[in-house]
Structures are given as C-alpha cells and as structure tokens.
Amino acid sequence: MAANTTNYNLKKPAQEDFYNIDDHNGNMDIIDNQMKKTEDVLVGHEKNELPHLFTDGTKKYKYGFKTNSAKDGLIFVYEDVI
C-alpha cells in the first residue's frame, strides 16, 4: 500500500504496488509548483537590495548582501532607517 511523504504529500508506492503514471505526474506537478513558488520568493528577494531589518536598541537598520565589484563574492551592506 502506498504511503505519502511528510512535507509535500507526494505519493510513494510500496514495493508490491504497480507503477502508476498518474501518481508520478501528480508528484511532478507538486514538485514543479513548489519549485516555482520558491523561485518567485528568491527573485523578489534578490530585487530588493536591502530586504532585512534589524534594531540595535532604538536605532533601526536595513541590510542585505550584494556582489562585490569583482563579482566573485558578496559584501554586507546596510543603511540607517529614519
């Protein structure tokens, strides 16, 4: 009897089950949808140069990372929030 995965409820056939192409296609649709959601979040995050906010006592800062001028690493950037 088939079981399902914990996180995405994908169908996992048991050893004695016959392969079901509909189950496979359903699993692929779930994976594809989740990958697209993750990509959309990351693309939105990358567009905002300073996506994070932190408070140091009463002072607030926006911060993030961007590629350095040589394009071979990241640098930490921040600014005060007024």
N, C-alpha and C positions, 0 to 999 in steps of 0.2 A: 504494500500500500504506500502510496506517495506521501511524502512529508513536505513541509514548506520551510523556507529559510526564515530566520528570525527577523531580519531587518527589512527586507523588501518583499517578503511573502512569495518568493519565487518557488516554483514547483520543482521538487526533487523526486524523481521517480525512484522507486525501490528496485533492487536487483531483479526481482521477478516480474516487474512491470514491462509492458511493451513500450517502445519509444512512441511518443505522441507529438507529432509536428505542431499541433495546435498549442500544446503546453510550451513547447520550445519557443514558438512565435510569441506567445503571451509573455514569457520570461524576457525575450529580447525587447519587446515593447516597454516593459517596466524598466529595464536597464537603460534603454535609449532615452526615455522620458527623464529619468533621474540624472543621467549624464548631461542632458540639455539644461535642466534646472541648475545644476552645479556650474556649468559653463556660463550661464547668464549671470549668476551671482558673481563669479570671478571677473567677468568682463566689466560689470558695473563697478566692482571694487577697484579694478585697475584704472578706470577712467577718473576716479576721484583720487587726486594725488595725496590728500591728507584725510583718509577715511576714518581715522580713530580719534578719540577724545579722551583725555585724562586730566585729572585735577591734582594739583600739588598744593595742598592747603586750600587757599582761596583762589589761586590762580589756575586758569584753565588753558589747556594746550590742545591743538590739533596736531596729529603726527602721522607719519607714514614712511614708506621707503620708495626710492626711485633709483633707476640705474645711474651709475656714475658716468662721467664723460667718456671713459674708455669703453663703456658698455660691457664690462667684464665683472661687474659686481653691483651691489646695492649700497646706497648710503641712507642714513637715517635723517629725516627732515622733520622740522616742527615749526609751529608759529603760535604766538600768544592769541588767545581768543578774547576779544574785548566785548 
